[in-house]
């Protein structure tokens, strides 16, 4: 049995490119995708140095920790891996039955 820990990998995904390509391909309603693009396009971080806040920058990768949509977005992003494994017949087999890969988040 093999396993893949992708828990940190999703946090490195460029959501403005890769994640929203996957969302568009998943046939979600366009208004939902537009809301998510707007929401994720307005994430900023500020670096605090002593009592100053000299640097503000836009965050273009990662997910909102603890966000209610984060598991859903992860599933859409990881679905292509499961699809590739299924089509190549790689993954877990129990007797003659293909079970696929066991994914947990």
VENGI-V173920 format. One record per residue. N is the residue number from 0. RES is the residue in one letter. D_CENTER is the distance of its C-alpha to the mean C-alpha in Angstrom with 2 decimals. Layout:
# VENGI-V173920
n | res | d_center
N | RES | D_CENTER
N | RES | D_CENTER
This chain:
# VENGI-V173920
n | res | d_center
0 | X | 24.60
1 | X | 21.68
2 | X | 18.39
3 | X | 15.25
4 | X | 13.65
5 | X | 10.05
6 | X | 9.71
7 | X | 10.08
8 | X | 8.33
9 | X | 4.70
10 | X | 7.02
11 | X | 8.58
12 | X | 6.42
13 | X | 8.88
14 | X | 7.63
15 | X | 11.18
16 | X | 11.34
17 | X | 8.66
18 | X | 6.16
19 | X | 9.52
20 | X | 11.17
21 | X | 9.18
22 | X | 9.99
23 | X | 13.50
24 | X | 13.93
25 | X | 13.14
26 | X | 16.25
27 | X | 15.24
28 | X | 18.19
29 | X | 18.41
30 | X | 19.30
31 | X | 16.10
32 | X | 14.09
33 | X | 16.75
34 | X | 16.43
35 | X | 12.69
36 | X | 13.55
37 | X | 16.52
38 | X | 14.90
39 | X | 12.24
40 | X | 15.06
41 | X | 17.30
42 | X | 15.73
43 | X | 18.44
44 | X | 19.55
45 | X | 23.17
46 | X | 24.86
47 | X | 27.88
48 | X | 30.86
49 | X | 33.71
50 | X | 34.43
51 | X | 33.02
52 | X | 29.72
53 | X | 30.23
54 | X | 26.74
55 | X | 24.04
56 | X | 21.05
57 | X | 18.05
58 | X | 14.57
59 | X | 12.46
60 | X | 9.50
61 | X | 7.78
62 | X | 7.13
63 | X | 10.26
64 | X | 11.60
65 | X | 13.17
66 | X | 11.92
67 | X | 12.85
68 | X | 10.02
69 | X | 7.23
70 | X | 7.92
71 | X | 8.26
72 | X | 5.07
73 | X | 3.72
74 | X | 7.03
75 | X | 7.01
76 | X | 4.78
77 | X | 6.98
78 | X | 9.90
79 | X | 11.25
80 | X | 11.92
81 | X | 13.76
82 | X | 15.58
83 | X | 16.77
84 | X | 18.00
85 | X | 19.77
86 | X | 21.48
87 | X | 22.63
88 | X | 23.85
89 | X | 22.23
90 | X | 21.24
91 | X | 23.17
92 | X | 26.51
93 | X | 28.79
94 | X | 32.25
95 | X | 31.92
96 | X | 28.87
97 | X | 25.44
98 | X | 22.98
99 | X | 19.94
100 | X | 17.48
101 | X | 17.02
102 | X | 13.48
103 | X | 13.23
104 | X | 10.90
